Amino acid sequence: MFDTLSQRLSKTVQDLRGRGRITEENIGETLREVRMALLEADVALPVVRSFIDTVKQKALGAEVATSLTPGQVFVSIIHRELVELMGGARAGFELRAQPPYVVLLAGLQGAGKTTTAAKLARWLIESQRRRVLLVSTDVRRPAAILQLERLAAQVGADFFPGDAARPPAEIAQQALERARTGVYDVLIVDTAGRLHLDAALMDEVREIDRAVAAHERLFVVDSMAGQDAVNAARAFGEALELTGVILTKADGDARGGAALSVRQVTGRPIVFVGVGEKPDALQPFDPERMAGRILGMGDVVALVEQVQGQIDAGEAERLARKMAKGQGFDFYDLRSQLEQVQKLGGLGALMDKLPTQMTRGAQAPNAEQGDRDLRRQVAIINSMTHRERRRPEVIDGSRRRRIAAGAGVQVQDVNRLLKQFTEMQRMMKSMKGGKLRRMLGAFKGGMPPGFPRP
C-alpha cells in the first residue's frame, strides 16, 4: 500500500548525505519533496501541513552525532512523527469489560465490514481463545446476512440468525441476550452500510449502539477510498463515539493516505489492518512498524511472527535432520519448501517486509516474476511420478517432455528446475554432519532444540 510513498520518502534524504548539520537551507527541498509525497499519497491537506510544520521545527538545528549522517537523523525525526501521526504507542485491542464484550462495526457499503467481522472473530478465537457470536443487522441486504452466516462457519464462530423483518436495533438486542445466555465472550455486530452518507444510516447505527451499549465502536474504512475515507470518518465520528478504526484492503495498490489521515480526523487509533481476502488476513496495527515500512526499513518483526504462525515446525525439523544425516534431498523436500513460501504469501509478501536496500537495485529479485516461477516449479514437481520425485536421476529426455506437457510448460523450464535442484542437492550434501553443526553452533545459543546431537 505504501510503495509509492516509501520510494519518494527514501529518495528525499539522499541530498542530505555528507552534510554536517541540518539547516533550513539544506532541508528546504527535502521538506518540499516530503510534502509532495504525502499529497500524492492522498493524505489530507491539513494533516500534511501539521506534519511538515512539526518535522521542520524538530529538524532545524538538530545535532548530528559522529556516527550518524544528517539523512539518518532526518529519517529518524520523520519516523517518530509518522508514529505519532498514526497513533503513537500501539494501542492494541483489549477485552476489559464483563462478557459479553460487544463490538460494533460501522462504515460505508463496500468497505469490507462483513468480511472484517469474520476476520475479527477468527482473530479473537485463535489469538485470544474467546467464544464469539456474530450477528448481522443489515436487513436491507439479505445477502449480507447469508454471507456473514457462511463466513462465521468458516472461522469457527457462532451466528445469530435474526429475523430480517424486525428492526435492526431489535435484532442486535436479541443477539445480545443470546450472547448472555450462551456464555459468549464477544458479540460482534455487523451493521448496514450505504453507498453515500445519509441521515437514515446514522440514525440506525446510533439506535443499534444504544440497544447493545457497545464497548467498542470500530469504524471500518477502505484504504483505497482516498479523501472520501476522511469525509466518512468525520461523519461517523460525529454520529458515534468511535473507539478505533479498522483499515481494510491494505494489500492493494492504494496510496496509503487514509491510514495517515483517518486517525488524525477521528482522534482514534487504527487497531487492525486487513491485508487480504482470506479469513486470517487481519493484523493488529502497530504504528511504529508501519512507519518503518513506509520509510523502507521493512517489518522484520511481522515477518518473524508470520513465519512462526504459518511455517510447519515439524516439517522444518524433519528437513534439518535429513540434512544433518546427509540423507538425499529430493523433490518432495523441495516442493515442501516452495509450498511454505506460498503459505507466507509468496515472494512479494516476503519482500514487502524486508528493508528497502535489500529489495531494490539491479540485483534485487522481481517479486511478480518470482511468484510466477514459484508456481511453475510446484506445477512441474506435481507432474512427476513418485519415483521421479524420489530419484530425480531417472528423469531422461522422454520423461522431461512428459513432465513439461503435464505442467503446461516448456521442456527448458523442466531443465532449468532440474539444474537448480542439482545445485541445491550438492549444497545440502556439503552441509551434512559436523560442518552443519559447527555452522549452527557459531550462532549464539548453539543448535536449536531437538536438533540431532553427535
C-alpha positions as CSV (number, residue, x, y, z in Angstrom):
1,M,0.0,0.0,0.0
2,F,2.8,2.4,0.8
3,D,5.2,1.5,-2.0
4,T,5.0,4.9,-3.9
5,L,5.2,6.9,-0.7
6,S,8.1,4.8,0.6
7,Q,10.0,5.3,-2.6
8,R,9.5,9.1,-2.6
9,L,10.5,9.5,1.1
10,S,13.5,7.2,0.8
11,K,14.7,9.3,-2.1
12,T,14.3,12.7,-0.4
13,V,17.1,12.1,2.2
14,Q,19.8,11.4,-0.4
15,D,20.6,15.1,-0.8
16,L,21.3,15.4,2.9
17,R,24.2,12.9,2.9
18,G,27.6,14.4,3.6
19,R,26.2,17.5,5.4
20,G,27.5,18.1,8.9
21,R,24.4,19.8,10.2
22,I,20.7,20.1,9.4
23,T,19.8,23.7,8.5
24,E,16.8,25.4,7.0
25,E,18.6,25.7,3.6
26,N,19.6,22.0,3.2
27,I,16.2,20.6,4.4
28,G,14.0,23.0,2.4
29,E,14.0,21.0,-0.8
30,T,13.7,17.8,1.2
31,L,10.6,19.0,3.1
32,R,9.0,20.1,-0.2
33,E,9.5,16.6,-1.5
34,V,8.1,15.1,1.6
35,R,5.0,17.4,1.3
36,M,4.5,16.3,-2.4
37,A,4.9,12.7,-1.5
38,L,2.3,12.9,1.2
39,L,-0.2,14.8,-1.0
40,E,0.3,12.3,-3.8
41,A,-0.5,9.6,-1.3
42,D,-3.9,11.2,-0.7
43,V,-3.1,12.5,2.8
44,A,-5.5,15.2,3.8
45,L,-4.0,18.7,3.3
46,P,-4.5,19.9,7.0
47,V,-2.7,16.7,8.1
48,V,0.2,17.4,5.7
49,R,0.6,20.9,6.9
50,S,0.7,20.0,10.5
51,F,3.1,17.1,9.9
52,I,5.5,19.2,7.8
53,D,5.5,22.1,10.4
54,T,6.3,19.6,13.2
55,V,9.1,17.9,11.3
56,K,10.6,21.2,10.3
57,Q,10.5,22.5,13.9
58,K,12.2,19.4,15.3
59,A,14.7,19.0,12.4
60,L,16.1,22.6,12.4
61,G,19.4,22.6,14.1
62,A,19.2,19.0,15.3
63,E,22.6,17.8,16.3
64,V,24.2,15.1,14.1
65,A,26.1,12.5,16.1
66,T,29.5,11.5,14.7
67,S,28.1,8.0,14.0
68,L,25.1,9.4,12.0
69,T,24.6,11.4,8.8
70,P,22.1,14.3,8.5
71,G,20.0,12.0,6.3
72,Q,19.8,9.4,9.1
73,V,18.9,12.0,11.7
74,F,16.2,13.4,9.4
75,V,14.7,9.9,8.7
76,S,14.6,9.3,12.5
77,I,12.7,12.5,13.0
78,I,10.2,11.6,10.2
79,H,9.8,8.1,11.7
80,R,8.9,9.4,15.1
81,E,6.4,11.9,13.7
82,L,4.8,9.2,11.4
83,V,4.4,7.0,14.5
84,E,2.7,9.9,16.3
85,L,0.6,10.7,13.3
86,M,-0.7,7.1,13.2
87,G,-1.5,6.8,16.8
88,G,1.7,6.9,18.9
89,A,2.4,3.8,21.0
90,R,0.5,0.8,19.9
91,A,-3.0,0.9,21.5
92,G,-3.9,-2.7,21.0
93,F,-7.3,-4.4,21.3
94,E,-8.1,-5.5,24.9
95,L,-11.2,-7.0,26.3
96,R,-11.6,-5.3,29.6
97,A,-15.3,-5.4,30.3
98,Q,-17.5,-8.1,31.7
99,P,-18.6,-10.5,29.0
100,P,-20.2,-10.5,26.6
101,Y,-17.9,-7.8,25.2
102,V,-19.9,-6.0,22.4
103,V,-18.0,-4.9,19.2
104,L,-20.0,-2.7,16.8
105,L,-18.7,-2.3,13.2
106,A,-19.8,0.7,11.2
107,G,-18.8,2.1,7.8
108,L,-19.9,2.7,4.2
109,Q,-21.0,-0.1,1.9
110,G,-18.1,-1.8,0.2
111,A,-15.6,-1.0,2.9
112,G,-15.5,-4.7,3.9
113,K,-17.4,-4.7,7.2
114,T,-18.9,-8.2,6.8
115,T,-15.6,-9.9,5.9
116,T,-13.9,-7.9,8.6
117,A,-16.4,-9.1,11.2
118,A,-15.5,-12.7,10.3
119,K,-11.7,-12.0,10.3
120,L,-12.0,-10.3,13.7
121,A,-13.9,-13.3,15.0
122,R,-11.2,-15.6,13.8
123,W,-8.5,-13.5,15.4
124,L,-10.4,-13.5,18.7
125,I,-10.9,-17.2,18.6
126,E,-7.4,-18.2,17.7
127,S,-5.3,-15.4,19.3
128,Q,-7.4,-14.7,22.4
129,R,-9.2,-18.0,22.9
130,R,-12.7,-16.4,23.0
131,R,-16.1,-17.7,22.2
132,V,-17.6,-15.4,19.6
133,L,-21.1,-14.8,18.4
134,L,-21.8,-12.9,15.1
135,V,-24.9,-11.1,14.1
136,S,-25.9,-9.0,11.0
137,T,-28.3,-6.1,11.3
138,D,-28.3,-5.4,7.5
139,V,-32.0,-6.1,6.9
140,R,-32.0,-4.2,3.6
141,R,-29.4,-6.6,2.0
142,P,-30.4,-10.2,2.8
143,A,-27.3,-11.5,1.0
144,A,-25.2,-9.8,3.7
145,I,-26.9,-11.9,6.4
146,L,-26.3,-15.1,4.5
147,Q,-22.7,-14.0,3.7
148,L,-21.9,-13.5,7.4
149,E,-23.6,-16.8,8.4
150,R,-21.3,-18.7,5.9
151,L,-18.2,-16.8,7.0
152,A,-19.0,-17.5,10.6
153,A,-19.0,-21.2,9.9
154,Q,-15.6,-20.9,8.1
155,V,-13.9,-19.2,11.0
156,G,-15.4,-21.3,13.8
157,A,-17.7,-18.6,15.3
158,D,-21.4,-19.0,16.1
159,F,-24.1,-17.0,14.2
160,F,-27.3,-15.4,15.5
161,P,-30.0,-15.7,12.7
162,G,-32.0,-12.6,13.3
163,D,-35.4,-12.1,11.6
164,A,-34.9,-9.7,8.7
165,A,-38.5,-8.4,9.2
166,R,-37.6,-6.9,12.6
167,P,-35.9,-3.5,13.2
168,P,-32.1,-3.7,13.2
169,A,-31.8,-2.5,16.8
170,E,-34.2,-5.2,18.0
171,I,-32.1,-7.9,16.2
172,A,-29.0,-6.6,17.9
173,Q,-30.7,-6.6,21.3
174,Q,-31.9,-10.2,20.8
175,A,-28.4,-11.2,19.8
176,L,-27.1,-9.7,23.0
177,E,-29.5,-11.7,25.1
178,R,-28.4,-14.8,23.2
179,A,-24.7,-14.0,23.9
180,R,-25.5,-13.6,27.6
181,T,-27.5,-16.9,28.0
182,G,-25.0,-18.7,25.7
183,V,-22.0,-17.6,27.8
184,Y,-20.2,-16.0,24.9
185,D,-17.2,-13.8,25.5
186,V,-17.7,-11.4,22.5
187,L,-20.6,-10.3,20.4
188,I,-19.7,-8.7,17.0
189,V,-22.5,-6.7,15.4
190,D,-22.2,-6.1,11.7
191,T,-24.3,-3.0,10.6
192,A,-25.7,-1.9,7.3
193,G,-23.7,0.4,5.0
194,R,-24.7,2.9,2.3
195,L,-23.0,4.0,-0.9
196,H,-23.1,7.5,0.5
197,L,-23.5,9.1,3.9
198,D,-27.1,9.8,4.8
199,A,-29.2,10.7,7.9
200,A,-31.0,7.3,8.0
201,L,-27.8,5.4,8.2
202,M,-26.5,7.5,11.1
203,D,-29.8,7.2,13.0
204,E,-29.9,3.5,12.5
205,V,-26.4,2.9,13.7
206,R,-27.0,5.1,16.8
207,E,-30.1,3.1,17.7
208,I,-28.2,-0.2,17.4
209,D,-25.4,1.3,19.6
210,R,-27.9,2.3,22.3
211,A,-29.6,-1.1,22.1
212,V,-26.5,-3.1,22.9
213,A,-24.3,-0.5,24.7
214,A,-21.3,-1.4,22.6
215,H,-17.9,-1.5,24.3
216,E,-16.1,-1.0,21.0
217,R,-17.4,1.1,18.1
218,L,-15.0,0.5,15.3
219,F,-15.1,2.4,12.0
220,V,-14.2,0.2,9.1
221,V,-12.7,2.1,6.2
222,D,-11.4,1.2,2.7
223,S,-7.8,2.2,2.4
224,M,-8.4,2.8,-1.3
225,A,-11.1,5.4,-0.7
226,G,-8.7,8.4,-0.5
227,Q,-10.3,11.7,0.6
228,D,-13.7,10.0,0.8
229,A,-12.4,8.0,3.7
230,V,-11.6,11.2,5.6
231,N,-15.1,12.6,5.0
232,A,-16.8,9.3,6.1
233,A,-14.5,9.2,9.1
234,R,-15.6,12.7,10.2
235,A,-19.3,11.9,9.7
236,F,-19.2,8.6,11.7
237,G,-17.1,10.2,14.3
238,E,-19.8,12.8,14.9
239,A,-22.6,10.2,14.9
240,L,-20.8,7.7,17.2
241,E,-18.3,7.9,19.9
242,L,-15.8,5.8,18.0
243,T,-13.1,3.8,19.9
244,G,-11.0,2.7,16.9
245,V,-10.5,2.2,13.2
246,I,-10.0,-0.9,11.1
247,L,-8.3,-0.2,7.8
248,T,-9.2,-2.7,5.0
249,K,-7.6,-3.6,1.6
250,A,-4.2,-2.5,2.7
251,D,-2.7,-5.2,0.5
252,G,-3.9,-3.3,-2.7
253,D,-2.3,-0.5,-4.6
254,A,-3.8,2.2,-2.6
255,R,-1.6,5.2,-1.9
256,G,-1.9,5.0,1.9
257,G,-3.3,8.4,2.6
258,A,-6.3,7.0,4.5
259,A,-4.0,5.4,7.1
260,L,-2.3,8.7,7.7
261,S,-5.4,10.9,7.7
262,V,-8.3,8.9,9.3
263,R,-6.6,8.6,12.7
264,Q,-5.9,12.4,12.8
265,V,-9.5,13.2,11.8
266,T,-11.3,10.8,14.2
267,G,-8.7,11.1,17.0
268,R,-9.0,7.3,17.4
269,P,-6.3,4.8,16.8
270,I,-6.1,2.3,14.0
271,V,-6.4,-1.1,15.8
272,F,-6.5,-3.5,12.9
273,V,-5.5,-3.6,9.3
274,G,-6.8,-6.0,6.6
275,V,-4.2,-7.4,4.3
276,G,-6.1,-9.8,2.1
277,E,-9.3,-11.7,1.4
278,K,-8.6,-14.8,3.4
279,P,-10.0,-15.2,6.9
280,D,-6.6,-14.9,8.5
281,A,-5.7,-11.7,6.7
282,L,-6.2,-9.3,9.6
283,Q,-3.4,-8.0,11.7
284,P,-3.2,-5.8,14.8
285,F,-1.9,-2.3,13.7
286,D,1.4,-1.2,15.1
287,P,2.2,2.5,14.2
288,E,5.9,2.1,14.8
289,R,6.3,-0.9,12.5
290,M,4.1,0.6,9.8
291,A,6.2,3.8,9.9
292,G,9.3,1.7,9.4
293,R,7.7,0.1,6.3
294,I,6.7,3.5,4.9
295,L,10.4,4.7,5.2
296,G,11.7,1.5,3.6
297,M,13.0,0.0,6.9
298,G,10.9,-3.1,6.5
299,D,9.0,-5.0,9.1
300,V,11.1,-8.0,10.0
301,V,9.2,-8.5,13.3
302,A,6.0,-9.1,11.3
303,L,7.9,-11.5,9.0
304,V,9.1,-13.5,12.0
305,E,5.6,-13.6,13.5
306,Q,4.2,-14.8,10.2
307,V,6.8,-17.5,9.9
308,Q,6.2,-18.7,13.4
309,G,2.4,-18.8,12.8
310,Q,2.4,-20.4,9.4
311,I,5.5,-22.5,8.9
312,D,5.2,-26.2,9.8
313,A,7.9,-26.6,12.5
314,G,7.7,-30.4,12.3
315,E,8.4,-30.3,8.6
316,A,11.3,-27.9,9.1
317,E,12.8,-30.1,11.8
318,R,12.4,-33.2,9.5
319,L,14.4,-31.5,6.8
320,A,17.1,-30.3,9.2
321,R,17.6,-33.8,10.5
322,K,17.8,-35.1,6.9
323,M,20.5,-32.5,6.1
324,A,22.4,-33.4,9.3
325,K,22.5,-37.1,8.4
326,G,23.4,-36.5,4.8
327,Q,20.3,-38.2,3.5
328,G,19.1,-37.4,0.0
329,F,17.3,-34.1,-0.7
330,D,14.5,-35.0,-3.1
331,F,11.7,-33.2,-5.0
332,Y,9.3,-33.9,-2.1
333,D,11.5,-31.8,0.1
334,L,11.8,-29.0,-2.5
335,R,8.0,-28.9,-3.0
336,S,7.5,-28.7,0.7
337,Q,9.8,-25.7,0.9
338,L,8.1,-24.0,-2.1
339,E,4.7,-24.5,-0.6
340,Q,5.9,-23.0,2.7
341,V,6.9,-19.8,0.8
342,Q,3.4,-19.8,-0.8
343,K,1.8,-20.0,2.6
344,L,3.6,-16.8,3.6
345,G,2.0,-15.0,0.7
346,G,4.7,-15.6,-1.9
347,L,7.9,-13.7,-2.7
348,G,6.1,-10.4,-2.9
349,A,4.7,-10.6,0.6
350,L,8.2,-11.5,2.0
351,M,10.0,-8.7,0.1
352,D,7.4,-6.2,1.4
353,K,8.5,-6.8,4.9
354,L,12.3,-6.6,4.2
355,P,14.3,-3.3,4.3
356,T,14.3,-1.3,1.0
357,Q,18.0,-1.7,0.5
358,M,17.6,-5.5,0.3
359,T,14.7,-5.4,-2.2
360,R,15.8,-2.7,-4.7
361,G,18.6,-2.3,-7.1
362,A,19.9,-4.3,-10.1
363,Q,20.4,-7.5,-8.1
364,A,17.1,-7.4,-6.3
365,P,14.6,-10.2,-7.4
366,N,11.4,-9.3,-9.2
367,A,8.6,-10.3,-6.8
368,E,6.0,-10.8,-9.5
369,Q,8.3,-12.9,-11.7
370,G,9.5,-14.8,-8.7
371,D,5.9,-15.7,-7.7
372,R,5.2,-16.9,-11.2
373,D,8.4,-19.0,-11.2
374,L,7.5,-20.5,-7.8
375,R,4.0,-21.6,-9.1
376,R,5.6,-23.0,-12.2
377,Q,8.1,-25.0,-10.2
378,V,5.4,-26.5,-8.0
379,A,3.4,-27.5,-11.1
380,I,6.4,-29.2,-12.6
381,I,7.0,-31.2,-9.4
382,N,3.3,-32.2,-9.3
383,S,3.6,-33.6,-12.8
384,M,6.3,-36.0,-11.7
385,T,5.7,-39.6,-10.6
386,H,6.5,-40.8,-7.1
387,R,9.7,-42.5,-8.4
388,E,10.8,-39.3,-10.2
389,R,10.4,-37.2,-7.1
390,R,12.4,-39.7,-5.0
391,R,15.0,-40.5,-7.6
392,P,15.5,-37.4,-9.9
393,E,18.4,-39.1,-11.7
394,V,15.9,-41.4,-13.6
395,I,14.4,-38.3,-15.4
396,D,15.6,-38.7,-19.0
397,G,14.6,-36.8,-22.2
398,S,11.2,-38.5,-22.7
399,R,10.3,-38.1,-19.1
400,R,11.2,-34.4,-19.3
401,R,8.9,-33.9,-22.3
402,R,6.0,-35.8,-20.4
403,I,6.5,-33.7,-17.3
404,A,6.6,-30.4,-19.3
405,A,3.3,-31.4,-21.1
406,G,1.7,-32.3,-17.8
407,A,2.7,-29.0,-16.2
408,G,1.9,-26.9,-19.2
409,V,5.4,-25.5,-19.5
410,Q,8.4,-25.8,-21.9
411,V,11.0,-28.5,-21.6
412,Q,13.5,-25.7,-21.0
413,D,11.6,-24.9,-17.8
414,V,11.9,-28.5,-16.6
415,N,15.6,-28.5,-17.4
416,R,16.1,-25.3,-15.5
417,L,14.4,-26.7,-12.4
418,L,16.5,-29.9,-12.6
419,K,19.7,-27.9,-12.8
420,Q,18.7,-25.7,-9.8
421,F,17.7,-28.8,-7.9
422,T,21.1,-30.5,-8.6
423,E,22.9,-27.4,-7.3
424,M,20.7,-27.4,-4.1
425,Q,21.3,-31.2,-3.6
426,R,25.0,-30.7,-3.9
427,M,24.9,-27.9,-1.3
428,M,22.8,-30.0,1.1
429,K,25.3,-32.8,0.9
430,S,28.1,-30.4,1.6
431,M,26.4,-29.2,4.8
432,K,25.8,-32.6,6.4
433,G,27.3,-33.8,9.6
434,G,29.7,-31.8,11.6
435,K,30.0,-28.9,9.2
436,L,26.4,-28.0,9.6
437,R,26.6,-28.4,13.4
438,R,29.7,-26.2,13.6
439,M,27.9,-23.5,11.5
440,L,24.8,-23.6,13.7
441,G,26.9,-23.7,16.8
442,A,28.5,-20.4,15.8
443,F,25.3,-18.6,16.5
444,K,24.5,-17.5,20.0
445,G,22.6,-20.2,21.8
446,G,24.1,-23.1,19.7
447,M,21.9,-25.6,17.9
448,P,18.1,-25.3,18.1
449,P,16.2,-27.6,20.5
450,G,15.5,-31.1,19.0
451,F,18.4,-30.9,16.6
452,P,20.4,-34.2,16.4
453,R,23.5,-34.2,18.5
454,P,26.7,-36.1,17.7
